């Protein structure tokens, strides 16, 4: 009878393979589904916080007309800094049913006029279009998605963690991911978008990070509990930091 490998070793190997593929511009097949949702993320510095909120309000009907929704629109002061060295930005996250819906919205005359009127080059950072993870999740992959996470219902708004950065050594990051994924799943967190340099489409401005991860949490308490846990602070962070450079911001969703 063949000897079955321990589950944690198998899980780690699978996860590292997925991670290396993503970090080198590859895709997980289900994540390249043309029917998967598409996110548009707009970031601006503190001086443009009012413009971000005004833009979200001004184009709300245009977003809806293209099947989209506003996940959150937050001024820089609402950004909760988790990773040391992160700079608070004003952030707007929009979600559309498909990439085509997002593209048609962005190129519409109403959006282009509102965008050009409200953002100055000095205060604006970038707008990017990011492929989302299918609503049904990724049942064949070990990443935390709706396919393998039970999401508890909360009365208040959901929370979103926005991670952007670069990776210099994928292997320690694979170990890091193996540590944190059970922690995320336990707290009801799910990945909504995971992208590499090949994934984002820069719509305006300049976007330099190597990859971006947008995760959704039942409330603001779960990501805080995750981030400040002994395991994350004393095991995960020391594993990750020598091999990467991240910014991490936490937001509450629009209500």
N, C-alpha and C positions, 0 to 999 in steps of 0.2 A: 504493500500500500504506500503510495507516495506521501511524503511528509508535507503537510500544508504549512506555508510560511505564515509567521505571526501576522495578524491583521495590521498592526501598526507599521510593520516594515512594508507590506504591500501598499498601504495607504500612502506612506511617505514617498515611495518610488513613483506611484501614479501621479501624486501631486507635484513632485519635482519635474516630471516629464511635461505635465500641463503647463507649469510655470515657465520652464525654459522655452517651450514653444511660444507662449504669449510674449515673453520678454524679447524674443528674437523676431517679432513681427508676424508670427504665425497666428492661426485662429483655431479655436475650438469650433467644430462644424456647426453646432447648434447656435453659437454666438454670431455666425455670419448669415443667419436666416433672414432673408429680405422682409419677412413679415414680423420680425422682432421690433420692439419699440426703439425709438431714436430720441436722444436727449440733446437739447441745445443748452450749453452752459455759458453764461456771460459773467465775466469778472471785471471789476474795476476797483481802483484804489479808494481810500477814504473820501477823497474830495468828490468822487462821483457817486456816493451812496444815494443821494437824492435822485440822480439821473436813473439809476437802476430801478428804484421804486417807481419813479414816474413813467419810465419806459414800460414796465410790467403792467401798470394800470392803463396806459394809453393804448396798448396793443392787445388787451385782454380779449376783446371781441374778435380780433383777427386770429389769435391763437385758437380760440374755440371754433371759429369757422373752418379751420384746417384740422379739426379733430384733436387739438392739443389741450394741455392743461398746465397750469403753473404748479410745480411741486413746492417751491418756496422762492420768495424774493426777500433778501435780507440785506440791511445796511451793514457796513463793516463793523459797527459796534455790537451787532448781534452775533458775530462770529466768535465762537468759543475756541480758543487756541489750545490744542492738545500737545502737539509736538513743539519742543523748544525751537525757537528760530522762525516759526511760521509767522507770516504777516497777515493780519486780518484784512480781508477784502470784502467788498460788497459783491454778492453773488445772486444770480438769477438762474434757476434750473427749470427748464421747460421740457415736457414729455409729449411726444407725438406717436401715433400708432405705428408708423413706418418711417423709413428714411426718406421716401418720396414725399410724404406729408410734411416732414420737417423742411425739406429742400424747397418745396413750393411755398411754404410759409415764409421762409427766409428771403426768397427772391421776390416776394410780393411787393408791389409798390407801396402799400400802407406800411409794411415793416421797414422797408429801406428808408422811407421818409422819416419815420419816427426815430429810427436808430441814428441817422445822420444829424438830426436836429438836437438830440439829447446828449450825445457823447462827444467830448472833446478828445483830441489825441493825447493830451497831457495826462488826463485822468483815466482813460480807458486802457485796459490791459488786453483782453482778447474775448472773442466769441468762438466757440468750437462746437462742432456737431459730433456726438459720441454715440456709437452703437450700443444699444442696451441688451440686456440678457432677456430671452423670451419669458413671457409672463408665466409659463408653466415651469420655468427653471431649467436646470441642466441635469436630468436624472442620471446621465452616464458619467458625470464628472464629480469630483470630491469637493468642489467649491460650494460655499453656503448659498443656496438659492431656494426658491419656493418649492423645488422638487424634494428637498430633504430637510426643510426647516418648518417646524410648527410655530406660526407667528401668533403670539398672544394678542388679544384685543385690549386696547387701552382707551380710556375716555378722552384723553388729551391728544395733542398733535404728535405725529411721528417725528423722528429725528433722522438726520442724514449726516454721514461722515464723508467728507471730501478729502481724498488722499491723492497727492500728486508728487512725483519725484523721479529719481533715477536710481538704477541698480548697477553696481559695479561687479558683483559676484553673485550669480543666481543660486549657487548651492546653499550658502547660509540662509538666503531668503526662503528656499524650500523648507529648511528646518524651521524657520520662523513661522511660515504658513502652517506647517504641520502642528505647531504649538497653538496658534491662535484660532484655527478653524473650528475645533470643538468648542472653544470658548464663545465664538460668535454664534454658533448653532444653539448652544445652551441658552443664550440670552435672546433668541428669536431674531437675530440680525440676518439680513440677506444682502447679497450683492445685486445691485440693479444695473451697474455698468462696470466693465473692466476693459480697458483699452491699452494698446501699445502704440509706438510711434507710427505704425501703419494704420491705426484705427481712427484717430480723430481727424476731422476735416476742419481746418482753420478757416473760419468764415470772415473774421476780421481781427486785426492786431497780430500778435506773435505769441505762440505757445511753445515753450521749450522743454517741459518735463518729458521723461521717457515714457511714463505711463500714468494712467489715472484710474482710480477705483472710487465708485460711488456706492455706499452701502446704506441700507434703510434699517431703522430700528423701531421697536414698538413705541418707545418714548425716549426722552432725553436721559433717563436714569440708566438704561441698559448700556449704552456706549460709555457712559462715565464709569459704571461699575466694571466694565471690560477694561477700559484704559488704565484705571487706577488700581486694578487688582494686583496682588503680589506676583502672580505668575507673569502678567504682562510687563510690569515694571522691572522685575528682577531676572526674568528669563528671556522674554520675547525681545524687549528693547536692546539688551546687550548683544543678542544674536543678530539683530537687524542693523543696528547703526553702523558698524564697521563696513558693511557691504552695500550701503545705500544712503541716499539723502532725500528725505521726505518733508513735505509740509502737510499738516493735518489740521483741518478745521471742522467744527461740529456746529450744526444748525438745527433749529426746530422748523418743521414744515409750516407752510401757511395754513391757517385754519379757516 
